[in-house]
Amino acid sequence: MATDRRDFLKTAGAVGSIAAAGAAFAGGGSTAHGAPTARSGPKGMARGLTLLTLKKGGEFRLGVKTEHGVLDVKEAAGILRLPAPATLDDLLQNEDGPALQALVEAALSAKSAKTAFVKEDAVEYGPLVSRPEKIVCVGLNYRKHAEETHSPVPQWPVLFNKFNGALNRHNGTVKLPTDVATQFDYEVELVIVIGAHARSVSEADALSCVAGYATGNDFTARDLQSGRGGQWMVGKAIDQFAPIGPYLVTADQVDPDRLQIECRVNGETRQSSNTSDLIFSTRQMVSYISRFFALKPGDVIFTGTPAGVIVGMPKEKQVWLKAGDKIACSVEKLGELRFELV
């Protein structure tokens, strides 16, 4: 774990004061209904961390990938009696980075917290996030993808949306809605997760509002997207059609506009590109979107897919995805997202 020790030292004293004053701990970052609760103390985004959601005892918990395994944050908070966000949504929406940084540092050095670390191959993943206020998607955002679909290069980002019901997890499944569609296609994407409020933010300041990045797939039913007069939302916002994961890597560790990006179907590489082929950079996308919608901590942006999708192939070579197909997506530094079609 590449925790920025200087940033930690700036916040640890204040966070320690919170704990000593009897602040809530062991998952006190959310109510019984899942809504974030307020906690006094320093606010800000986490840095130098690789985050995930694990499922344990029927509940979703925040996890942190470390050299000692995956830290179960709720378990560690209970052992060490320190405040910590219960879920990744709580971390983002409460801007609770300093409390998490302090807990991780303490858990790595405390013998009593050893039981809070689990081997990653034993982790059952939950959805990386589950309650963003907004899921905004950008279409036709790679030059070569626009070329392969015979589409003009957009002058402005092409925006559409998904809903929370579309969110899906690493090692999950996508149930194909074969009663309404047949032409299913993959779209590996870099996903931006917002960490600070942004309204009409400048391009220069846009990335300062980003909490981190993840691997995602904008799964699509092409016959719904294009066959009904251009119904992008209908073709892309179906339940389970937005897998994200396995990790959220904090923004300080990533140059988002220079990342290798790939998608494999049953082991065969179908998409292989680099985010340097983006038409609109990550800065431009965040800035542009924030002109129309106030971006809030926890909001998600799908940034577009590179060339290599099925719809871009000659019609005689278009073999649509089917139940049983296994999809693997990777973005450099962000991990491999895997899911199966059923």
C-alpha positions in Angstrom: 0.0 0.0 0.0 1.4 3.3 -1.1 0.0 5.5 1.7 1.3 9.0 1.5 2.9 9.4 4.9 3.1 13.1 4.8 -0.6 13.4 4.1 -1.3 10.9 6.8 0.7 12.9 9.4 -1.3 16.0 8.5 -4.6 14.3 9.3 -3.8 11.6 11.9 -3.6 13.9 14.8 -7.0 15.4 14.1 -8.5 12.0 13.5 -7.0 10.7 16.7 -8.7 13.6 18.5 -12.0 12.5 17.0 -11.6 9.0 18.3 -10.6 10.2 21.8 -13.7 12.4 21.9 -15.8 9.3 21.4 -16.8 9.6 17.8 -18.8 6.8 16.2 -16.7 3.8 15.0 -17.1 0.3 13.6 -19.3 1.2 10.7 -20.9 4.3 12.1 -20.7 5.9 8.7 -24.2 4.9 7.7 -27.6 4.6 9.1 -29.8 1.5 9.2 -31.3 2.7 5.9 -27.9 3.0 4.2 -27.9 6.8 4.1 -24.6 8.5 5.1 -24.4 10.1 8.5 -22.4 13.2 9.4 -19.2 12.9 11.4 -17.2 15.8 12.7 -13.6 16.1 11.9 -11.3 16.7 8.9 -12.8 15.9 5.5 -11.1 15.0 2.3 -10.4 12.2 -0.2 -8.4 9.1 0.5 -4.9 8.9 -1.1 -2.5 6.2 -1.9 -5.1 3.4 -1.4 -6.6 0.6 -3.5 -10.2 0.2 -2.3 -12.9 -2.5 -2.9 -16.2 -3.7 -1.6 -16.4 -7.1 0.1 -19.5 -9.0 1.1 -19.5 -10.6 4.5 -22.3 -11.9 6.5 -24.8 -10.6 4.0 -23.6 -7.0 4.2 -21.3 -5.0 2.0 -18.2 -3.6 3.7 -15.3 -1.3 2.7 -12.1 -3.1 2.0 -8.5 -1.9 1.4 -6.0 -3.9 -0.5 -2.6 -4.0 1.3 0.6 -6.0 1.3 -0.9 -8.0 4.2 -4.1 -8.9 2.4 -7.5 -7.1 2.2 -8.3 -5.1 5.3 -11.9 -5.5 6.4 -12.4 -1.9 7.5 -15.4 -2.6 9.8 -13.6 -5.4 11.5 -10.5 -3.3 12.1 -12.5 -0.3 13.3 -14.1 -2.5 15.9 -10.8 -3.9 17.1 -9.0 -0.6 17.3 -12.0 1.5 18.3 -11.3 4.0 15.6 -13.9 5.8 13.5 -14.1 4.6 9.9 -16.6 4.7 7.0 -18.6 1.5 6.7 -18.8 1.3 2.9 -17.1 2.8 -0.1 -20.3 4.9 -0.7 -19.9 6.3 2.9 -16.2 7.1 2.3 -17.0 9.0 -0.9 -20.2 10.8 0.1 -18.9 11.8 3.6 -15.5 12.7 2.2 -14.1 10.5 5.0 -10.6 9.9 3.7 -8.7 11.1 6.7 -10.4 8.7 9.1 -9.8 5.8 6.7 -6.1 6.8 6.3 -5.6 6.8 10.0 -7.4 3.4 10.5 -5.3 1.8 7.7 -2.1 3.0 9.2 -3.0 1.9 12.7 -4.2 -1.6 11.4 -0.9 -2.2 9.6 1.1 -1.6 12.7 -1.2 -3.2 15.4 -0.8 -6.9 16.1 -4.3 -6.9 17.5 -5.7 -6.1 14.0 -4.1 -9.1 12.3 -7.5 -10.9 12.2 -9.0 -8.0 10.2 -6.9 -8.9 7.2 -8.2 -11.6 4.8 -6.6 -13.2 1.7 -7.9 -11.7 -1.4 -8.7 -15.0 -3.1 -11.1 -15.6 -0.2 -13.0 -12.3 -0.7 -16.5 -12.3 -2.1 -16.9 -9.0 -3.9 -19.8 -6.7 -3.7 -20.7 -3.9 -6.0 -17.9 -1.3 -5.9 -20.5 1.4 -5.3 -24.2 1.1 -4.9 -25.8 4.5 -4.4 -24.2 7.2 -6.6 -26.6 10.1 -7.2 -25.6 10.2 -10.9 -24.2 7.7 -13.4 -23.2 9.8 -16.5 -21.8 8.1 -19.6 -19.9 9.5 -22.6 -20.4 7.9 -26.0 -18.2 7.8 -29.1 -15.2 9.1 -27.2 -12.4 7.2 -28.9 -11.2 8.3 -32.3 -10.8 4.8 -33.7 -14.1 3.7 -32.3 -15.9 6.5 -34.0 -14.1 5.5 -37.2 -15.1 1.8 -36.9 -18.8 2.7 -36.4 -18.7 5.2 -39.3 -19.7 8.0 -37.0 -18.5 11.6 -37.2 -16.1 12.6 -34.5 -18.2 14.5 -31.9 -17.6 18.2 -31.4 -19.0 17.9 -27.8 -19.1 14.9 -25.4 -22.2 12.7 -26.2 -23.9 12.1 -22.8 -26.4 9.6 -21.7 -27.1 7.9 -18.3 -27.5 4.6 -16.5 -29.3 3.9 -13.2 -28.2 2.4 -9.9 -30.0 -0.8 -10.8 -27.5 -1.3 -13.6 -24.5 -1.4 -11.2 -22.8 -4.8 -11.1 -19.8 -6.4 -9.4 -16.5 -8.1 -10.1 -17.0 -11.9 -10.6 -20.7 -11.2 -11.0 -23.2 -12.2 -13.8 -25.2 -10.3 -16.3 -28.6 -11.8 -17.0 -29.3 -11.3 -20.7 -32.8 -9.9 -21.3 -33.4 -12.1 -24.3 -37.2 -11.3 -24.2 -36.4 -7.8 -25.5 -33.0 -8.0 -27.2 -30.6 -10.3 -29.0 -27.6 -8.2 -30.0 -25.4 -8.0 -26.9 -22.0 -6.2 -27.0 -19.1 -5.5 -24.7 -17.6 -2.0 -24.0 -14.6 -1.8 -21.7 -14.2 1.6 -20.2 -12.2 3.7 -17.8 -14.6 4.8 -15.0 -14.2 8.1 -13.1 -15.5 8.3 -9.5 -16.1 11.8 -8.2 -14.8 12.7 -4.7 -15.6 16.4 -4.3 -18.4 18.7 -5.3 -18.0 20.1 -8.8 -20.2 22.7 -10.6 -18.9 24.4 -13.7 -15.4 23.4 -12.7 -12.6 24.5 -15.0 -10.6 21.9 -17.0 -7.5 23.0 -15.0 -9.2 22.1 -11.7 -11.4 19.2 -12.9 -9.2 16.3 -11.8 -8.9 17.7 -8.3 -12.5 16.7 -7.9 -11.8 13.0 -8.7 -11.6 10.4 -5.9 -10.3 7.6 -8.1 -10.6 5.4 -11.1 -11.9 1.9 -11.9 -12.4 -0.6 -14.7 -15.9 -0.8 -16.0 -18.0 -2.2 -18.9 -20.8 -0.3 -20.6 -22.6 -3.5 -21.5 -25.0 -2.8 -24.4 -28.0 -4.3 -26.3 -27.3 -2.9 -29.8 -30.7 -3.7 -31.3 -32.3 -1.6 -28.5 -29.7 1.2 -28.8 -29.9 1.6 -32.6 -32.8 -0.3 -33.8 -35.5 1.9 -32.3 -34.4 5.2 -33.5 -31.4 5.8 -31.3 -32.5 4.7 -27.8 -29.1 4.8 -26.1 -30.5 4.8 -22.6 -32.8 1.8 -23.3 -29.9 -0.1 -24.8 -27.4 0.6 -22.1 -29.2 1.2 -18.7 -30.8 -2.2 -18.3 -30.4 -3.9 -14.9 -26.9 -5.3 -14.3 -25.5 -3.6 -17.5 -22.8 -1.6 -15.6 -20.2 -3.9 -14.0 -17.4 -1.9 -12.2 -14.4 -3.2 -10.3 -12.6 -4.9 -8.8 -10.9 -1.8 -7.3 -11.2 1.9 -6.9 -7.6 3.2 -7.2 -7.2 6.6 -5.6 -6.6 9.4 -8.2 -3.2 10.4 -6.9 -1.8 7.1 -8.2 -3.1 7.3 -11.8 -2.5 9.3 -15.0 -5.9 8.6 -16.5 -5.1 9.7 -20.0 -2.3 7.3 -20.6 -3.6 3.8 -19.6 -3.7 0.6 -21.6 -7.2 -0.7 -21.9 -8.4 -4.1 -23.1 -11.4 -6.5 -23.3 -11.3 -10.2 -23.7 -14.2 -12.6 -24.6 -13.6 -16.2 -23.6 -9.9 -15.5 -23.5 -9.8 -13.8 -27.0 -8.6 -10.2 -27.0 -11.3 -8.1 -28.7 -10.3 -4.5 -27.7 -6.8 -3.3 -27.1 -6.1 0.5 -27.0 -4.9 3.3 -24.8 -6.8 6.2 -23.2 -4.5 8.5 -25.1 -7.0 7.9 -28.0 -9.8 9.6 -26.0 -11.4 12.4 -28.0 -12.2 14.3 -24.8 -9.7 13.9 -22.0 -10.8 13.1 -18.5 -10.3 16.8 -17.5 -12.5 17.9 -20.4 -15.2 15.4 -19.6 -15.5 16.3 -15.9 -15.5 20.0 -16.7 -18.1 19.7 -19.5 -20.5 17.5 -17.5 -20.2 19.8 -14.5 -21.6 22.6 -16.6 -25.0 20.9 -16.7 -25.1 18.8 -13.5 -23.6 19.4 -10.1 -21.3 16.5 -9.7 -21.2 15.2 -6.1 -18.9 12.8 -4.2 -19.7 9.3 -5.2 -21.0 10.1 -8.7 -19.8 7.9 -11.5 -18.7 8.7 -15.1 -18.2 6.1 -17.8 -15.7 7.6 -20.2 -16.3 5.7 -23.5 -15.0 2.6 -25.2 -12.2 2.0 -27.7 -12.3 0.3 -31.0 -13.0 -3.5 -31.3 -16.7 -3.8 -30.4 -18.9 -6.2 -32.2 -21.0 -3.5 -33.8 -17.9 -2.1 -35.5 -17.2 -5.4 -37.3 -18.4 -6.1 -40.8 -22.0 -7.5 -40.6 -20.9 -11.0 -41.8 -18.5 -11.2 -38.8 -20.9 -9.9 -36.1 -21.4 -12.8 -33.7 -23.3 -11.3 -30.7 -22.6 -12.3 -27.1 -24.6 -15.1 -25.6 -25.2 -16.9 -22.3 -22.1 -18.7 -21.1 -19.6 -16.1 -22.5 -17.0 -14.9 -20.1 -15.9 -11.3 -20.3 -12.6 -9.9 -18.8 -11.9 -6.2 -18.9 -8.7 -4.5 -17.8 -7.4 -0.9 -17.5 -3.7 -0.5 -16.6 -3.1 -0.1 -12.9 -6.8 -0.6 -12.1 -7.2 -4.4 -12.2 -9.1 -6.9 -14.2 -13.0 -6.9 -14.1 -14.5 -10.3 -14.8 -18.1 -11.3 -15.3 -20.2 -14.0 -17.0 -23.3 -13.9 -19.1 -26.3 -16.0 -18.1 
